[in-house]
Amino acid sequence: MIGEKVMHFQDKHVDLAVLQSKIEDYLKSDGFTVQRSADSDHGVVLQAKKGRFLAAVIDADRALTILVSGSPDDCVVRVGVGKWLQHLATAALETLLLSDLFLLVDVAEVAWNLEIEDKIVTQVQSFVG
């Protein structure tokens, strides 16, 4: 997929709940509306969209989508664009993983996607250490 980022952290002793909260707080401080899925053995999905800016750049039903999964010593963070899910908080992550959680992006979305993803990747790496 164009622009999708996958970060794999091994032997870092990552507190996944703290990492998720830091990502969510960072996005909110940057003006994003953020929603998250319920906690699951498969991880947590965070989705973020930024009002009219996002709607003007990409389809209004798309959002920055972040999946945090794994264990403290083997954590994976995936960042990409996905469909904004109206009821993400009540959706079962197992069901989301069977669907297309991340979407292919077209040329018009690539610049926005890469810029935002690079910012998030840098922040996640600093959170993990």
C-alpha positions, 0 to 999 in steps of 0.5 A: 500500500502506498504510504502505509507505515509499519513499525516493529519494536522488539525488546523495548518493554513498551507499555501498550496502554501508555503508548496508545494514550500518548498517540491519542493525546498527541493527535488531539493536541494537533487538532484531530478528532480521535476515536478508539476501538475497545481493547482486545487481545488483537490490539487497539485501533485509533482513528483520527480526522481533522475537520474540514482540512481532511475533507478537502484533501481526501474523502470525508469518510477516510481517517488516519488509522493506527493499529497498536498490537502485540506485547510489551516486548514485541509491539507493532504499530501500523499507520495508514488511511482507513475508512472512518467507522462511525461505531469504532468504539463498539466494533470488535477488533477481530471483525475489523482485522478481517475487513480492509482496515487500511485502504489503498490511497490514490495520488491525491491522498499520497502527499497528505498521507505521507506527511501526516504518517511521517509525523506520527511515526516520528512521535511513536518512535520518540514515545517508545524510546 
